[in-house]
Amino acid sequence: MGALDGAVVVITGAGRGIGRASALAAAAEGATVVAVDSGVELDGSGGNPAIAEAVANEIKARGGKAVGVAADVATMAGAEAAIRAALDGFGKLDGLVCAAGIRRDTPIWRMTQEDFESVVTGNAKASFNVIKLASIAMRQNRYGRIVMFASDAGLGSVGASNYAAASEGQIGLSRTVARDVGRYGVTCNAISPLARTRMFGGASEELRPPAGVVSAEEMAGLTPPMPLQTWEGSGHPDDPESVAPLVCYLLSSESENVNGQLFGVRGGEVYLYSYPQIERQILSYNRRFTMDEMDEQMPRTVANGAASPLR
């Protein structure tokens, strides 16, 4: 018995990286997988329809059930093709994993409008497209599991303002979708992974920020990762396969009371991010602050000790 026996799951970005690892793991847990991938390059260019079919064939070779769909879910037509493949081919839709995305990193002063819009479209809008359509079927069926991917780039990542905007958009989208669909037996959660793929920077030393720049892990208050010499089992802690068990849990019926949350995962660690909270405040009582009061109060109160991403 697998955790996903009988479930039909659509996974976008299923051809490579975390999407592929999630597709293989979901199939191993008994799910029928609709593996969706347009086969584009990291920057969104090109396309290879064989990518989606390859992971579907790999699942079937392992004894699972899958179909490949070469669709660009950054378009509504592509998203419809993905969801239709589940509904028309297998009669239902139980889970959706939004792992499709692109990156075009460059400093803000060199970033073009097209660089910015393409990354927001290829990540946040791609998720919106499939979630909108999937939510209709899930709401009617009074059951569904949606898993999205974000990143810690929104906490500050050098040369990735477009990706940071898209990632923070993913988090806000996931929390809001959770409120929209939660009353219908549908959940929506997000994962911010640390894994070595072409999309996400891993925790390896060569991918750390320049000296003097606070890393996303530090901004998030994460402890240093476990020493590599303590790792047991096959593979490397930063491999995308380390993310897949959390994905499968959030897709399963066991996660029915988990909704609107942001999880992190790296190696053998899974953690939960808190919702943003007000840390401190000053009050003026029934009037606006004066600039003299700002100059006097801010350095001593709200701005005192506020962290800077540069040291």
C-alpha positions as CSV (number, residue, x, y, z in Angstrom):
1,M,0.0,0.0,0.0
2,G,1.3,3.4,-1.0
3,A,0.5,6.8,0.4
4,L,-1.0,7.8,-2.9
5,D,-2.7,4.6,-4.1
6,G,-5.4,5.4,-6.6
7,A,-4.7,9.1,-6.8
8,V,-4.3,11.0,-10.1
9,V,-1.6,13.7,-9.8
10,V,-0.6,16.4,-12.3
11,I,3.0,17.5,-11.9
12,T,4.3,20.5,-13.9
13,G,8.0,20.8,-14.6
14,A,8.1,17.0,-14.2
15,G,10.9,16.4,-16.7
16,R,13.8,17.4,-14.6
17,G,15.1,18.3,-11.1
18,I,12.6,18.4,-8.2
19,G,9.6,17.9,-10.5
20,R,11.1,14.7,-11.9
21,A,12.0,13.4,-8.5
22,S,8.5,14.2,-7.3
23,A,6.9,12.4,-10.2
24,L,9.0,9.3,-9.7
25,A,8.2,9.3,-5.9
26,A,4.5,9.9,-6.4
27,A,4.3,7.0,-8.9
28,A,6.2,4.8,-6.4
29,E,3.6,5.6,-3.8
30,G,0.8,4.4,-6.2
31,A,-0.3,7.6,-8.0
32,T,-1.1,7.8,-11.6
33,V,1.1,10.7,-12.8
34,V,0.5,13.2,-15.5
35,A,4.0,14.4,-16.2
36,V,3.9,17.9,-17.7
37,D,7.0,19.6,-19.2
38,S,7.6,21.7,-22.3
39,G,11.3,21.0,-22.2
40,V,12.4,24.6,-22.2
41,E,15.9,25.7,-21.2
42,L,16.5,27.3,-17.9
43,D,15.8,30.8,-19.3
44,G,12.6,29.7,-20.9
45,S,13.9,29.4,-24.4
46,G,13.5,26.5,-26.8
47,G,11.4,23.4,-26.0
48,N,11.7,19.6,-26.2
49,P,8.5,17.5,-26.2
50,A,10.6,14.4,-25.5
51,I,11.4,15.5,-21.9
52,A,7.9,14.9,-20.5
53,E,7.5,11.6,-22.4
54,A,10.9,10.4,-21.1
55,V,9.9,10.7,-17.4
56,A,6.5,9.1,-18.1
57,N,8.3,6.2,-19.8
58,E,10.6,5.9,-16.8
59,I,7.7,5.6,-14.5
60,K,6.0,3.0,-16.7
61,A,9.3,1.0,-16.9
62,R,9.2,0.8,-13.1
63,G,5.7,-0.6,-13.1
64,G,3.8,2.7,-12.5
65,K,1.1,4.5,-14.5
66,A,1.9,7.8,-16.2
67,V,1.4,9.9,-19.3
68,G,3.6,12.7,-20.6
69,V,2.2,16.0,-21.7
70,A,4.5,18.5,-23.6
71,A,2.7,21.7,-22.6
72,D,3.7,25.2,-21.6
73,V,1.7,25.9,-18.5
74,A,2.8,29.5,-18.6
75,T,-0.1,29.8,-21.1
76,M,-3.7,29.1,-20.3
77,A,-3.9,26.7,-23.3
78,G,-1.0,24.7,-22.0
79,A,-2.5,24.6,-18.5
80,E,-5.8,23.4,-19.9
81,A,-4.0,20.6,-21.8
82,A,-2.3,19.5,-18.5
83,I,-5.5,19.4,-16.5
84,R,-7.5,17.9,-19.3
85,A,-5.0,15.0,-19.6
86,A,-5.9,14.0,-16.0
87,L,-9.7,14.5,-16.3
88,D,-10.2,13.1,-19.8
89,G,-7.6,10.3,-19.4
90,F,-8.2,9.1,-15.9
91,G,-11.5,10.7,-14.8
92,K,-10.4,12.8,-11.9
93,L,-7.7,15.0,-10.4
94,D,-6.6,14.5,-6.8
95,G,-3.3,16.4,-6.7
96,L,-1.3,19.1,-8.4
97,V,2.4,19.9,-8.0
98,C,3.5,23.2,-9.5
99,A,7.2,22.7,-10.1
100,A,7.5,24.4,-13.5
101,G,9.7,27.5,-13.6
102,I,12.5,29.5,-15.2
103,R,15.3,31.8,-14.2
104,R,17.1,34.7,-15.8
105,D,19.5,36.1,-13.2
106,T,21.1,39.5,-13.8
107,P,21.7,42.6,-11.7
108,I,18.7,44.9,-11.4
109,W,20.5,47.7,-13.4
110,R,21.0,45.3,-16.4
111,M,17.6,43.5,-16.1
112,T,15.3,44.2,-19.1
113,Q,11.5,44.3,-18.9
114,E,11.4,41.1,-20.8
115,D,13.7,39.4,-18.3
116,F,11.5,40.4,-15.4
117,E,8.1,39.6,-17.0
118,S,9.2,36.3,-18.5
119,V,10.4,35.0,-15.1
120,V,7.2,36.2,-13.3
121,T,5.1,34.6,-16.0
122,G,7.2,31.4,-16.1
123,N,6.8,30.9,-12.4
124,A,3.9,32.7,-10.6
125,K,1.6,32.9,-13.6
126,A,2.4,29.3,-14.6
127,S,1.2,28.2,-11.2
128,F,-1.9,30.4,-11.3
129,N,-2.9,29.0,-14.7
130,V,-3.0,25.3,-13.6
131,I,-4.3,26.1,-10.1
132,K,-7.2,28.0,-11.4
133,L,-8.3,25.1,-13.6
134,A,-7.5,22.4,-11.1
135,S,-9.4,24.2,-8.3
136,I,-12.6,23.9,-10.4
137,A,-12.4,20.1,-10.5
138,M,-11.2,19.8,-7.0
139,R,-13.9,22.0,-5.6
140,Q,-16.6,20.0,-7.4
141,N,-15.1,16.8,-6.0
142,R,-14.6,18.2,-2.5
143,Y,-11.1,16.9,-2.4
144,G,-7.7,18.0,-3.6
145,R,-4.0,18.6,-2.8
146,I,-2.0,21.5,-4.3
147,V,1.7,21.8,-3.7
148,M,3.6,24.8,-4.9
149,F,7.3,25.7,-5.0
150,A,8.9,29.0,-3.9
151,S,12.4,29.8,-2.8
152,D,14.3,31.9,-0.2
153,A,15.2,34.3,-3.0
154,G,12.6,36.7,-1.8
155,L,14.6,37.1,1.4
156,G,17.3,38.7,-0.7
157,S,19.3,37.0,-3.6
158,V,22.0,38.8,-5.6
159,G,21.1,39.3,-9.2
160,A,17.6,37.7,-9.0
161,S,15.1,40.4,-8.5
162,N,12.8,38.9,-11.0
163,Y,13.0,35.5,-9.4
164,A,12.6,37.0,-6.0
165,A,9.4,38.7,-7.0
166,A,8.1,35.5,-8.5
167,S,9.0,33.5,-5.4
168,E,7.3,35.9,-3.0
169,G,4.3,35.9,-5.4
170,Q,4.2,32.1,-5.2
171,I,4.1,32.3,-1.4
172,G,1.3,34.8,-1.3
173,L,-0.6,32.9,-4.0
174,S,-0.3,29.7,-2.0
175,R,-1.6,31.2,1.2
176,T,-4.5,32.9,-0.6
177,V,-5.5,29.8,-2.6
178,A,-5.5,27.9,0.7
179,R,-8.1,30.3,2.0
180,D,-10.2,30.1,-1.1
181,V,-10.3,26.3,-1.4
182,G,-9.9,25.1,2.2
183,R,-13.6,24.9,2.9
184,Y,-14.1,22.5,0.0
185,G,-11.7,19.8,1.3
186,V,-8.8,21.1,-0.8
187,T,-5.4,22.2,0.6
188,C,-2.6,24.3,-0.8
189,N,0.9,24.5,0.6
190,A,4.2,25.7,-0.6
191,I,7.8,24.4,-0.3
192,S,11.0,26.4,-0.4
193,P,13.6,23.8,-1.2
194,L,17.4,23.8,-1.1
195,A,18.5,21.3,-3.7
196,R,21.1,21.2,-6.4
197,T,19.3,21.4,-9.8
198,R,19.6,23.8,-12.7
199,M,16.8,25.8,-11.2
200,F,17.5,26.0,-7.4
201,G,20.9,26.8,-5.9
202,G,22.0,24.1,-3.5
203,A,23.8,24.4,-0.3
204,S,27.2,23.6,-1.8
205,E,30.0,26.1,-1.2
206,E,30.3,27.1,-4.9
207,L,26.8,28.5,-4.8
208,R,27.1,30.6,-1.7
209,P,26.8,34.4,-2.0
210,P,29.9,36.6,-2.2
211,A,31.8,37.5,1.0
212,G,30.0,40.2,3.0
213,V,26.5,39.3,1.7
214,V,24.1,37.6,4.0
215,S,22.7,34.3,2.5
216,A,19.0,33.5,2.3
217,E,19.6,30.8,4.9
218,E,21.0,33.3,7.4
219,M,18.2,35.8,6.7
220,A,15.7,33.0,7.4
221,G,17.4,32.2,10.6
222,L,18.3,28.6,9.6
223,T,21.0,26.8,11.5
224,P,24.0,25.5,9.4
225,P,23.2,22.3,7.5
226,M,24.2,18.9,8.9
227,P,27.8,18.0,8.2
228,L,28.1,15.9,5.0
229,Q,30.1,13.2,6.8
230,T,27.0,12.3,8.9
231,W,24.8,11.6,5.8
232,E,23.6,8.1,5.5
233,G,22.2,6.3,2.5
234,S,22.5,6.8,-1.2
235,G,22.8,10.1,-3.0
236,H,23.9,13.5,-1.8
237,P,21.9,15.6,0.8
238,D,21.4,18.3,-1.9
239,D,19.9,15.9,-4.4
240,P,16.3,16.7,-5.5
241,E,15.2,13.3,-4.3
242,S,15.4,14.7,-0.7
243,V,12.5,17.0,-1.5
244,A,10.2,14.3,-2.9
245,P,9.0,12.7,0.4
246,L,7.6,16.0,1.7
247,V,5.8,16.5,-1.7
248,C,4.2,13.1,-1.4
249,Y,3.1,13.7,2.2
250,L,1.5,17.0,1.2
251,L,-0.3,15.2,-1.7
252,S,-1.6,12.5,0.6
253,S,-4.8,12.3,2.6
254,E,-2.8,12.3,5.8
255,S,-2.1,16.1,5.3
256,E,-5.8,17.1,5.4
257,N,-5.3,19.5,8.2
258,V,-2.2,21.1,6.8
259,N,-3.2,24.1,4.7
260,G,-1.7,27.5,3.8
261,Q,1.8,26.7,5.1
262,L,5.3,27.3,3.8
263,F,7.8,24.5,4.4
264,G,11.5,24.3,3.9
265,V,13.4,21.2,3.1
266,R,17.1,20.4,2.7
267,G,18.8,17.0,2.9
268,G,17.3,15.3,5.9
269,E,15.7,18.4,7.4
270,V,12.1,19.6,7.0
271,Y,11.1,22.9,8.7
272,L,8.1,25.2,8.9
273,Y,8.3,28.9,8.2
274,S,6.2,31.3,10.4
275,Y,3.8,33.8,9.0
276,P,5.3,37.3,9.0
277,Q,4.5,39.1,12.3
278,I,5.0,42.6,13.6
279,E,8.2,42.7,15.6
280,R,7.9,46.1,17.2
281,Q,6.1,49.4,16.7
282,I,5.7,53.0,17.8
283,L,2.4,54.8,18.2
284,S,1.4,58.4,17.7
285,Y,-2.2,58.2,18.9
286,N,-4.7,60.0,16.7
287,R,-2.3,62.1,14.6
288,R,0.5,61.7,12.1
289,F,4.2,61.5,13.1
290,T,6.3,64.5,12.6
291,M,9.6,64.3,10.9
292,D,11.3,65.4,14.1
293,E,9.7,62.4,15.9
294,M,10.8,60.1,13.1
295,D,14.4,61.3,13.4
296,E,14.3,60.9,17.1
297,Q,12.3,57.7,17.6
298,M,13.1,55.4,14.6
299,P,16.9,54.9,15.4
300,R,16.0,54.1,19.0
301,T,13.0,51.8,18.4
302,V,11.7,50.3,15.2
303,A,14.9,50.7,13.1
304,N,17.2,49.8,16.0
305,G,19.2,46.7,15.1
306,A,17.2,46.1,11.9
307,A,19.2,43.6,9.9
308,S,21.0,44.6,6.7
309,P,21.7,42.1,3.9
310,L,25.2,43.7,3.6
311,R,27.7,43.5,6.4
